Amino acid sequence: MTITLPLQPQEEARLVALARAKGVSTDALVREALDRILAEPDNASAEKTGLPTGADLIAAMQASPYREVNLEPARDRLPVRDIAF
């Protein structure tokens, strides 16, 4: 299948420059981007509602500059009294 994608001259120039910087052809660069898109799970229902997905949360957490922050809540043992039956 062949898909024709009309690009503005500045878009085409940027695409060519990015491909050269990576040392690949423009076709390979576009194919790499397409492969990433196709590898994503189908989030069509979440996109329709506009709600963030679990994938969005994971991406946000992985992009955090504060990876050393522990997100686990502190778990202390509650005081318990002995009960006589």
Buried (B, 14 or more C-beta within 10 A) or exposed (E): EEEEEEEEEEEEEEBEEEBEEEEBEBEEBBEEEEEEEEEEEEBEEBEEEEEEBEEEEEEEEEEEEEEEEEEEEEEEEEEEEEEEE
